[in-house]
């Protein structure tokens, strides 16, 4: 198990565009995937992108499970996305609060408008191409993590900074 330091907003990896992965089966890429999964789980996050652990590769992982913040959600299995890109999205959008391990270790939350539904195309951890249609929290995670691969952080998309919440106030909303 390798728990990595989560790079914070203001650091170069967080604000840089990530490079496409050339060889999914390389030891380096497989190590990045393992480190992402281990760190995401350790930090109780539901998604994590390679730039968050200092790696400028187009990789992110997701896993919707019960955490200290998210309880009673429909769970979704561990997913690995390599070289992901959104191929289609719904016309409708939905506002929802987001947090991020790279913004003060998830102690800041704010409302972000995202597409209600997205279809993403990517490679899995073995290099096999797949396409996935996602809605709800998984659609939000996919959009959030792809933003990381492009050097964007969720607070860049918060329209009204007066709606930002600290963890304690956010937790009150979730009850």
Secondary structure, DSSP 8 states (H G I E B T S, - for coil): --------TTSGGGGS--B--S-TTSHHHHHHHHHHHHHHHHTT-SEEEGGGGT--BSEEEEEE---SS--S---EEEEEEEEEEEEEE-S-EEEEEE--TTTTTTTEEEEEEEESEEEEEEE-TTS-EEEEEEEHHHHHHHHHHHHHHTT--GGGG-S-GGG-EEHHHHHHHH-
